Amino acid sequence: MALNPLALKAEIKDIMDDMKTRNEDASDEFAERLANAIHDYVLGIQITYIAGLMAGSVPVTGVFQNQVS
């Protein structure tokens, strides 16, 4: 899965809009929700590697995805 900056932007906007409805200081909740959104965004990274490294005489290729959750 490729990174989707438009989805991240929409999620950040939703968080900010929701925070505007709060009467109390919700800075901790805002920080946690923003951190989670960024974390989920970064976990979506996928790298397609097509050339450059060699394992013996065999070129290394492949798609590398985040395995951390």
Stockholm file with secondary structure:
# STOCKHOLM 1.0

chainA/1-69         MALNPLALKAEIKDIMDDMKTRNEDASDEFAERLANAIHDYVLGIQITYIAGLMAGSVPVTGVFQNQVS
#=GR chainA/1-69 SS CCCCHHHHHHHHHHHHHHHTTCSSCCHHHHHHHHHHHHHHHHHTCEEEECSSCEETTEECCEEEECCCC
#=GC SS_cons        CCCCHHHHHHHHHHHHHHHTTCSSCCHHHHHHHHHHHHHHHHHTCEEEECSSCEETTEECCEEEECCCC
//
